[in-house]
Amino acid sequence: MLTEKFADLKIFCDGYDWMLPRFDGIYLWPVMEEREIQELLRAPIIKIMVDQFNARLQQLAGNVNYGGRVIYVNCRGGVGNKVKWFDKIHPQTAGFGRVADRFKSMISAAFRVA
């Protein structure tokens, strides 16, 4: 097992920010359109899905069997407004920068780096 071979190994995970299913998106919009999900319900559905996924990752990171080696990074609300999205799931450079700042903070804390 990797954690036995590498004593200081840390695994960082995140569950995405709340993305917006938009007409020009290539991932969320077509699937929701195909399933005839009303446009008004799409963003709330995505929010619930992202929140549930993040909750599961938090549980995983908190599992005592991992001894604090799995670290959850909450990226929700980090990307910013809808203008900062590249393809409605992945942020543009500035959005990635804000997400990276959250990772940097968690990495610094995990390895006690100032």
Phi and psi in degrees as GROMACS dihedral restraints (atoms count N, CA, C in turn):
[ dihedral_restraints ]
;  ai    aj    ak    al  type     phi  dphi    fc
    3     4     5     6     1   -59.3    20    10
    4     5     6     7     1   -39.4    20    10
    6     7     8     9     1   -67.0    20    10
    7     8     9    10     1   -23.9    20    10
    9    10    11    12     1   -77.8    20    10
   10    11    12    13     1   -35.6    20    10
   12    13    14    15     1   -77.4    20    10
   13    14    15    16     1   -34.7    20    10
   15    16    17    18     1  -120.5    20    10
   16    17    18    19     1    97.8    20    10
   18    19    20    21     1   -60.4    20    10
   19    20    21    22     1   -32.5    20    10
   21    22    23    24     1   -98.1    20    10
   22    23    24    25     1    10.9    20    10
   24    25    26    27     1   -61.2    20    10
   25    26    27    28     1   132.0    20    10
   27    28    29    30     1  -125.6    20    10
   28    29    30    31     1   140.4    20    10
   30    31    32    33     1  -117.0    20    10
   31    32    33    34     1   120.7    20    10
   33    34    35    36     1  -104.6    20    10
   34    35    36    37     1   136.5    20    10
   36    37    38    39     1  -138.1    20    10
   37    38    39    40     1   153.8    20    10
   39    40    41    42     1  -143.1    20    10
   40    41    42    43     1   159.8    20    10
   42    43    44    45     1  -117.0    20    10
   43    44    45    46     1    33.6    20    10
   45    46    47    48     1    71.4    20    10
   46    47    48    49     1   165.1    20    10
   48    49    50    51     1   -93.4    20    10
   49    50    51    52     1   171.3    20    10
   51    52    53    54     1   -74.8    20    10
   52    53    54    55     1   110.8    20    10
   54    55    56    57     1   -92.9    20    10
   55    56    57    58     1   162.5    20    10
   57    58    59    60     1  -112.4    20    10
   58    59    60    61     1   123.2    20    10
   60    61    62    63     1   -73.5    20    10
   61    62    63    64     1   109.6    20    10
   63    64    65    66     1  -118.8    20    10
   64    65    66    67     1   156.2    20    10
   66    67    68    69     1   -50.9    20    10
   67    68    69    70     1   -38.7    20    10
   69    70    71    72     1   -89.9    20    10
   70    71    72    73     1     7.1    20    10
   72    73    74    75     1   -79.8    20    10
   73    74    75    76     1   152.6    20    10
   75    76    77    78     1  -103.7    20    10
   76    77    78    79     1    -8.5    20    10
   78    79    80    81     1  -108.2    20    10
   79    80    81    82     1   -61.3    20    10
   81    82    83    84     1   -78.4    20    10
   82    83    84    85     1   -48.6    20    10
   84    85    86    87     1   -57.3    20    10
   85    86    87    88     1   -51.3    20    10
   87    88    89    90     1   -60.3    20    10
   88    89    90    91     1   -38.6    20    10
   90    91    92    93     1   -66.7    20    10
   91    92    93    94     1   -43.8    20    10
   93    94    95    96     1   -69.8    20    10
   94    95    96    97     1   -34.0    20    10
   96    97    98    99     1   -64.5    20    10
   97    98    99   100     1   -46.2    20    10
   99   100   101   102     1   -59.8    20    10
  100   101   102   103     1   -36.2    20    10
  102   103   104   105     1   -88.4    20    10
  103   104   105   106     1     5.2    20    10
  105   106   107   108     1    57.2    20    10
  106   107   108   109     1    39.0    20    10
  108   109   110   111     1   -80.5    20    10
  109   110   111   112     1   128.1    20    10
  111   112   113   114     1   -58.3    20    10
  112   113   114   115     1   139.7    20    10
  114   115   116   117     1   -56.7    20    10
  115   116   117   118     1   -38.7    20    10
  117   118   119   120     1   -60.8    20    10
  118   119   120   121     1   -27.7    20    10
  120   121   122   123     1   -91.1    20    10
  121   122   123   124     1   -12.4    20    10
  123   124   125   126     1   -64.0    20    10
  124   125   126   127     1   -52.1    20    10
  126   127   128   129     1   -62.4    20    10
  127   128   129   130     1   -43.7    20    10
  129   130   131   132     1   -62.4    20    10
  130   131   132   133     1   -35.3    20    10
  132   133   134   135     1   -65.2    20    10
  133   134   135   136     1   -46.0    20    10
  135   136   137   138     1   -60.4    20    10
  136   137   138   139     1   -42.2    20    10
  138   139   140   141     1   -59.7    20    10
  139   140   141   142     1   -44.9    20    10
  141   142   143   144     1   -62.1    20    10
  142   143   144   145     1   -44.8    20    10
  144   145   146   147     1   -61.6    20    10
  145   146   147   148     1   -46.1    20    10
  147   148   149   150     1   -65.3    20    10
  148   149   150   151     1   -42.3    20    10
  150   151   152   153     1   -62.6    20    10
  151   152   153   154     1   -41.6    20    10
  153   154   155   156     1   -65.1    20    10
  154   155   156   157     1   -42.7    20    10
  156   157   158   159     1   -62.9    20    10
  157   158   159   160     1   -43.7    20    10
  159   160   161   162     1   -63.1    20    10
  160   161   162   163     1   -39.7    20    10
  162   163   164   165     1   -61.5    20    10
  163   164   165   166     1   -40.7    20    10
  165   166   167   168     1   -65.2    20    10
  166   167   168   169     1   -41.2    20    10
  168   169   170   171     1   -65.2    20    10
  169   170   171   172     1   -39.0    20    10
  171   172   173   174     1   -61.5    20    10
  172   173   174   175     1   -42.3    20    10
  174   175   176   177     1   -61.1    20    10
  175   176   177   178     1   -45.3    20    10
  177   178   179   180     1   -58.9    20    10
  178   179   180   181     1   -48.1    20    10
  180   181   182   183     1   -63.5    20    10
  181   182   183   184     1   -31.8    20    10
  183   184   185   186     1   -83.4    20    10
  184   185   186   187     1    -2.7    20    10
  186   187   188   189     1   -63.7    20    10
  187   188   189   190     1   122.5    20    10
  189   190   191   192     1   -61.7    20    10
  190   191   192   193     1   -23.3    20    10
  192   193   194   195     1   -64.0    20    10
  193   194   195   196     1   -20.6    20    10
  195   196   197   198     1   -93.9    20    10
  196   197   198   199     1    -4.0    20    10
  198   199   200   201     1    53.8    20    10
  199   200   201   202     1    35.2    20    10
  201   202   203   204     1    78.0    20    10
  202   203   204   205     1     9.5    20    10
  204   205   206   207     1   -84.0    20    10
  205   206   207   208     1   -21.6    20    10
  207   208   209   210     1   -98.0    20    10
  208   209   210   211     1   122.6    20    10
  210   211   212   213     1  -121.5    20    10
  211   212   213   214     1   124.0    20    10
  213   214   215   216     1   -88.6    20    10
  214   215   216   217     1   133.6    20    10
  216   217   218   219     1  -114.6    20    10
  217   218   219   220     1   118.3    20    10
  219   220   221   222     1   -82.5    20    10
  220   221   222   223     1   110.7    20    10
  222   223   224   225     1  -102.6    20    10
  223   224   225   226     1     0.9    20    10
  225   226   227   228     1   -64.2    20    10
  226   227   228   229     1   132.0    20    10
  228   229   230   231     1    80.3    20    10
  229   230   231   232     1     1.9    20    10
  231   232   233   234     1   -85.1    20    10
  232   233   234   235     1   -31.6    20    10
  234   235   236   237     1   -70.4    20    10
  235   236   237   238     1   -42.1    20    10
  237   238   239   240     1   110.4    20    10
  238   239   240   241     1  -159.0    20    10
  240   241   242   243     1   -70.0    20    10
  241   242   243   244     1   171.6    20    10
  243   244   245   246     1   -62.5    20    10
  244   245   246   247     1   -18.2    20    10
  246   247   248   249     1   -68.2    20    10
  247   248   249   250     1   -22.5    20    10
  249   250   251   252     1   -87.9    20    10
  250   251   252   253     1     9.5    20    10
  252   253   254   255     1   -98.7    20    10
  253   254   255   256     1   137.8    20    10
  255   256   257   258     1   -80.6    20    10
  256   257   258   259     1   -54.2    20    10
  258   259   260   261     1  -134.3    20    10
  259   260   261   262     1    26.9    20    10
  261   262   263   264     1    76.3    20    10
  262   263   264   265     1    -2.4    20    10
  264   265   266   267     1  -125.1    20    10
  265   266   267   268     1   -39.7    20    10
  267   268   269   270     1  -105.9    20    10
  268   269   270   271     1   133.1    20    10
  270   271   272   273     1   -76.4    20    10
  271   272   273   274     1   162.0    20    10
  273   274   275   276     1   -75.4    20    10
  274   275   276   277     1   179.7    20    10
  276   277   278   279     1   -53.0    20    10
  277   278   279   280     1   -48.5    20    10
  279   280   281   282     1   -61.8    20    10
  280   281   282   283     1   -40.3    20    10
  282   283   284   285     1   -64.9    20    10
  283   284   285   286     1   -42.5    20    10
  285   286   287   288     1   -61.7    20    10
  286   287   288   289     1   -35.5    20    10
  288   289   290   291     1   -61.9    20    10
  289   290   291   292     1   -42.1    20    10
  291   292   293   294     1   -67.1    20    10
  292   293   294   295     1   -38.2    20    10
  294   295   296   297     1   -66.0    20    10
  295   296   297   298     1   -42.7    20    10
  297   298   299   300     1   -59.7    20    10
  298   299   300   301     1   -36.8    20    10
  300   301   302   303     1   -61.2    20    10
  301   302   303   304     1   -37.5    20    10
  303   304   305   306     1   -67.2    20    10
  304   305   306   307     1   -40.9    20    10
  306   307   308   309     1   -64.1    20    10
  307   308   309   310     1   -44.5    20    10
  309   310   311   312     1   -57.7    20    10
  310   311   312   313     1   -43.5    20    10
  312   313   314   315     1   -61.7    20    10
  313   314   315   316     1   -44.8    20    10
  315   316   317   318     1   -69.5    20    10
  316   317   318   319     1   -37.3    20    10
  318   319   320   321     1   -66.0    20    10
  319   320   321   322     1   -44.0    20    10
  321   322   323   324     1   -60.5    20    10
  322   323   324   325     1   -43.3    20    10
  324   325   326   327     1   -65.8    20    10
  325   326   327   328     1   -41.1    20    10
  327   328   329   330     1   -66.1    20    10
  328   329   330   331     1   -33.3    20    10
  330   331   332   333     1  -108.5    20    10
  331   332   333   334     1    11.0    20    10
  333   334   335   336     1    50.2    20    10
  334   335   336   337     1    50.9    20    10
  336   337   338   339     1  -102.0    20    10
  337   338   339   340     1   134.0    20    10
